[in-house]
Amino acid sequence: MTSKFLKFDRRQILLLGAGAAASLPFGSLAHAADVGTLRVGSLKFGSLGWLLKTVISEGLDKREGLKIDLVEMANTGASKIGLLSGDADVIVSDWPWAMRQRSEGDTVRFAPYSSALGAVMVPNDSPIKTIADLEGKRLGVAGTALDKSWLLLRAYVQKETGKDLSEIVDPVFGAAPLITEQMRQERVDAALNFWTFSARLKGEGYRELISMDAILSGLGIEPTPSLVGFIWDEKKTAGKEKEIAAFLRSIRAGNDLLAKSDDAWKKIRPAMRAKTDAEFEALKAYYRSGIPTGWSSAQTQSAEKLFNLLVELGETTLGGGKVKFDPALFHDA
């Protein structure tokens, strides 16, 4: 005789099955239903490529039911054109540029990608110990005389010493790789560069004189808001809201993995082009330090302070004050 405890109707079986699936660890669940494809613009050798390699190789995108279509971009300028033309759904760029586009009528949104910033680097045995010691020295600067980092460094030095940095150093402007080589060949005494190049120099034994994080803090910009993030146009991606949400979740999962797993870093080491273990470790440490924890109202307030300061300093991409700060730019995932 069959026990009454073994009698289940079809509805009970379905409910039990659903409960069992819900109790499984997240990583062991089957792939989610297909939500579609998202075209993501990425520089061939940029740090975004490391993250996307992790996401794709670990199947974190498929777990969300998403297919990431990588669109290779030659440089940051090409990425911006790709977004505006519709060739890419999502790119990585800085939010001041996105704020300008929003002021011009584009329905762009921003979600943080990294708060890792550059630094002023000097040789380890350099007599330069403080910012004041830069006086009379040759300072390499990645970018132009209107670069955000240069403007902020000038503001910081003005606040700390009362002097205009542009008048007390011999600035040498150029592309980031060129400035790095100038440093290695001892043609400049110090170099203000982006974080990946600063990390590579640190791996080679160079010393950080001051980080952009410390400069922002010294200017009253706290907490440090992510300057760089994922940008998309809501009108151009209309109907792809699920893809955007799935992408941001997969990115978060990828960063969680890179924050904790050294094995995950070993898998992407070839893409990092690190020549030594020290350089590899420096790149990993800088990247991890910049992994965002989300976007809060405090970061929006910091971003507004930074925006107003950049306008005051004459940051030309903000249109001489014509661009208005819009908190709606920032996407809180």
C-alpha positions in Angstrom: 0.0 0.0 0.0 1.3 3.4 -1.0 2.0 5.7 1.9 0.1 9.0 2.0 3.4 10.8 2.4 4.4 9.8 -1.1 1.3 11.1 -2.8 2.0 14.4 -4.5 -0.1 16.2 -7.1 1.4 18.0 -10.1 1.2 21.4 -8.4 3.1 20.1 -5.3 5.9 18.7 -7.5 6.3 22.0 -9.3 6.4 23.9 -6.1 9.0 21.5 -4.6 11.1 21.8 -7.7 11.1 25.5 -7.6 12.0 25.5 -3.9 14.9 23.1 -4.5 16.3 25.4 -7.3 16.0 28.4 -5.1 18.1 26.7 -2.4 21.0 26.1 -4.8 24.1 28.3 -4.6 23.9 31.1 -7.1 27.0 29.9 -9.1 25.4 26.5 -9.6 22.2 27.8 -11.2 21.6 27.2 -14.9 22.1 30.1 -17.2 19.4 32.7 -17.1 16.9 33.1 -19.9 18.4 35.0 -22.9 18.0 38.7 -22.5 19.9 39.7 -25.6 23.2 41.2 -26.9 25.0 44.4 -25.8 27.7 46.0 -27.9 30.5 47.2 -25.6 33.2 49.5 -26.9 36.7 48.6 -25.5 40.3 49.6 -26.1 42.5 46.7 -27.1 45.0 47.3 -24.3 42.9 49.1 -21.7 42.1 47.8 -18.2 38.5 47.4 -19.2 39.7 44.5 -21.4 41.0 42.7 -18.3 37.6 43.0 -16.7 35.7 41.9 -19.8 38.0 38.9 -20.3 37.2 37.8 -16.7 33.5 38.3 -17.2 33.4 36.4 -20.5 35.9 33.6 -19.6 34.1 32.9 -16.3 30.7 33.0 -18.0 29.4 35.8 -15.8 27.6 37.4 -18.8 25.9 34.1 -19.7 24.9 33.6 -16.1 22.8 36.8 -16.6 21.5 35.6 -20.0 23.6 38.2 -21.8 25.9 38.1 -24.8 28.6 40.8 -24.8 29.6 41.8 -28.3 33.1 43.5 -28.0 33.6 46.5 -30.3 37.3 47.3 -30.5 38.1 51.0 -30.3 41.3 52.6 -31.3 41.3 55.2 -28.6 39.1 57.1 -26.2 38.1 59.6 -28.9 36.9 56.7 -31.1 34.9 55.3 -28.2 33.0 58.5 -27.8 32.3 58.7 -31.5 31.2 55.1 -31.4 28.7 55.8 -28.7 27.3 59.0 -30.3 27.0 57.3 -33.7 25.3 54.2 -32.2 28.1 51.8 -33.2 28.4 50.8 -29.5 25.7 50.6 -26.8 28.1 51.2 -23.9 31.6 52.7 -23.6 33.9 53.7 -20.8 34.7 57.4 -20.4 34.7 60.2 -17.8 31.5 61.7 -16.4 32.5 65.4 -17.1 32.3 64.5 -20.8 29.0 62.7 -20.3 27.7 65.7 -18.3 28.5 67.9 -21.3 26.7 65.5 -23.7 23.7 65.5 -21.3 23.6 69.3 -21.3 23.5 69.2 -25.1 20.4 67.0 -25.0 21.8 63.4 -25.1 20.1 61.1 -22.7 23.3 59.6 -21.4 23.7 57.8 -18.1 26.8 57.0 -16.1 27.6 54.0 -13.8 31.0 53.9 -12.0 33.8 51.7 -13.5 36.8 52.8 -11.5 38.0 55.3 -9.0 41.6 54.5 -9.7 43.5 57.7 -10.5 47.0 58.6 -11.5 49.9 59.9 -9.5 53.0 62.0 -9.6 55.9 59.6 -9.8 59.6 60.1 -9.2 62.7 57.8 -9.2 63.1 56.0 -5.9 66.4 57.7 -5.1 65.1 61.2 -6.2 65.8 64.1 -3.8 62.2 65.2 -4.5 60.4 64.4 -1.3 57.5 66.8 -1.3 55.4 68.8 -3.8 57.5 71.9 -2.9 60.6 70.1 -4.1 59.2 70.1 -7.6 60.2 73.8 -8.0 62.8 74.2 -10.7 62.3 70.7 -12.0 61.1 69.2 -15.3 57.7 67.7 -14.8 56.2 65.4 -17.4 52.4 65.6 -17.7 50.3 63.1 -19.6 47.9 65.1 -21.7 47.8 68.8 -22.4 47.9 72.0 -20.3 44.1 71.7 -20.0 44.2 68.1 -18.7 42.0 67.6 -15.6 44.9 66.1 -13.5 47.2 69.0 -14.4 44.6 71.6 -13.4 43.9 69.8 -10.1 47.5 69.4 -9.3 48.0 73.1 -10.0 45.1 74.0 -7.7 46.5 71.7 -4.9 50.0 73.2 -5.1 48.5 76.7 -5.1 46.5 75.8 -1.9 49.5 74.2 -0.2 52.3 76.6 -1.2 50.7 79.7 -2.6 52.6 79.2 -5.9 51.4 78.6 -9.4 52.9 75.2 -10.4 53.1 76.3 -14.1 55.5 79.1 -13.2 57.8 77.1 -10.9 58.3 73.9 -12.9 59.2 73.2 -16.6 56.2 71.2 -17.7 56.6 68.7 -20.6 53.2 67.7 -22.0 52.7 64.5 -24.1 50.9 61.2 -24.5 51.0 58.9 -21.5 53.4 56.4 -23.1 55.8 59.2 -24.2 55.8 60.7 -20.7 56.6 57.3 -19.3 59.6 56.9 -21.6 60.8 60.4 -20.8 60.8 59.3 -17.2 62.7 56.1 -17.8 65.3 58.0 -19.9 65.7 60.7 -17.1 64.6 63.5 -19.4 62.0 64.6 -16.7 62.5 64.7 -13.0 58.9 63.6 -12.2 55.8 62.5 -14.1 52.1 63.1 -13.6 50.5 60.1 -15.4 47.4 57.9 -15.6 47.1 55.0 -13.1 48.1 52.2 -15.4 51.4 54.0 -16.3 52.0 55.0 -12.7 51.5 51.4 -11.6 54.0 50.1 -14.3 56.6 52.7 -13.1 56.0 51.6 -9.5 56.6 48.0 -10.5 59.9 49.2 -12.0 61.0 50.7 -8.6 59.7 54.3 -9.0 58.2 56.1 -6.0 54.8 57.7 -5.7 55.2 61.4 -4.6 51.5 62.1 -4.4 48.4 60.4 -5.7 45.5 62.1 -7.3 43.4 60.6 -4.5 45.4 62.6 -2.0 45.2 65.7 -4.2 41.4 65.5 -4.4 41.2 64.9 -0.7 43.4 67.9 -0.1 41.0 70.0 -2.2 38.1 68.9 -0.1 36.7 66.3 -2.6 35.7 63.4 -0.4 34.8 60.6 -0.8 36.6 60.3 -4.1 34.0 59.8 -6.8 34.7 57.5 -9.7 35.8 59.7 -12.5 35.5 57.0 -15.1 32.5 54.8 -15.8 30.2 53.0 -18.2 28.2 55.4 -20.3 25.2 54.7 -22.5 22.4 56.7 -24.2 19.0 55.8 -22.9 17.3 56.8 -26.2 19.7 54.9 -28.4 19.4 51.8 -26.1 15.6 52.0 -25.7 14.3 48.5 -25.4 17.7 47.2 -24.0 17.1 48.1 -20.4 17.3 44.4 -19.4 20.6 44.1 -21.3 22.1 47.1 -19.5 21.0 45.8 -16.1 22.4 42.3 -16.9 25.7 43.9 -18.1 26.1 46.0 -14.9 25.4 42.9 -12.7 28.0 40.8 -14.7 30.5 43.6 -14.3 29.9 43.8 -10.6 30.4 40.0 -10.4 33.6 40.3 -12.4 35.0 43.0 -10.1 34.0 40.9 -7.0 36.0 38.1 -8.4 39.1 40.3 -9.2 38.9 41.8 -5.8 39.2 38.4 -4.1 40.8 35.9 -6.4 44.5 35.9 -7.3 43.8 33.0 -9.6 41.5 35.2 -11.7 44.4 37.6 -12.2 46.7 34.9 -13.3 44.3 34.1 -16.1 44.4 37.6 -17.5 48.1 38.3 -16.9 49.0 37.9 -20.6 46.6 40.7 -21.5 48.2 43.0 -18.9 51.6 42.9 -20.6 53.4 43.0 -17.3 57.1 42.5 -17.8 57.9 41.5 -14.2 56.1 40.1 -11.2 56.5 43.5 -9.5 54.8 45.3 -12.3 52.0 42.7 -12.3 51.4 43.1 -8.6 51.4 46.9 -8.9 48.8 46.8 -11.6 46.7 44.4 -9.6 46.9 46.6 -6.5 46.1 49.8 -8.3 43.1 48.2 -10.1 41.7 46.7 -6.8 42.0 50.0 -5.1 39.8 51.5 -7.7 37.0 48.9 -7.7 33.8 50.9 -7.0 31.3 49.9 -4.3 28.4 51.6 -6.0 27.2 55.2 -6.3 25.8 57.1 -3.3 24.4 60.5 -2.6 27.7 61.4 -1.0 29.6 60.6 -4.2 27.1 62.7 -6.2 27.9 65.6 -3.8 31.6 65.0 -4.3 31.2 64.9 -8.0 29.3 68.2 -7.9 32.2 69.8 -5.9 34.7 68.4 -8.4 32.6 69.7 -11.3 32.4 73.2 -9.8 36.1 73.2 -9.1 36.9 72.1 -12.7 34.7 74.9 -14.1 36.5 77.4 -11.8 39.9 76.1 -13.1 38.8 76.5 -16.7 38.2 72.9 -17.8 37.3 73.6 -21.4 35.1 70.5 -22.0 32.7 72.0 -19.5 32.1 74.9 -21.9 33.2 77.7 -19.6 30.3 77.2 -17.2 27.7 76.6 -19.9 27.4 72.9 -18.9 25.1 72.4 -15.9 25.6 69.7 -13.3 22.8 67.2 -13.5 22.6 64.5 -10.7 20.3 62.5 -13.0 23.4 61.5 -15.0 24.5 59.1 -12.3 22.9 55.6 -12.4 22.5 53.9 -9.0 22.5 50.2 -9.7 
